[in-house]
């Protein structure tokens, strides 16, 4: 089985750190639970200059390496790898953040998992072509059986895979999202994700591939 896993807010607590960051930078007290939009500029009501400042700071190595792991993520993903499944982390982070992102993964037990930076959001000034970066045309050549994702904005990137089972990690910004189909399932934590994969039609208790 081929499994797509998003990085931010699936593997680590990125949005909680953004909440603290905007408080430190601009004195804005907007708790994680009040982040209602995936568009952080909208969630934090930031003008363009402050949004740019926040994003630059948020992608600095010291910030990227400070994130807490989402509980259960590394344990369950390593179970999948041990069972022979192919897991890829597909992130919308700019490729300039690859080195620090790769280091964080290695330090948190994800060293066997491939990381790709997908240019989802057209961040041209951050983007650089490389072995671990993807443009959309590269991504659309890839196949996945299951995806773990938190962002409704990313759902459109699954339209070419009609049989894909999408496990949506429950976050404030997707609470009111309309899911495109019955193959989209809300999961409250990684144990819920593990059970959904285990009970999927792709194989009893992960036996076999495909």
Buried (B, 14 or more C-beta within 10 A) or exposed (E): BBBBBBBBBBBBBBBBBBBEBBBEBBEBEBEBEEBBEBEBBEBBEBEEEBBEBBBEBBBEEEBBEEBEBBEBBBEBBBBBBEBEBBBBBBBBBBBBBBEBBBEBBEEBBBEEBEBBBBBBEEBEEBBEEEEEBBEEEEBEEBEBBBBBBBBBBBBEBBEEBEEBBBBBBEBBBBEEBEBEEEBBBBBEBBEBBBEBBBEBEBBEEBEEEE
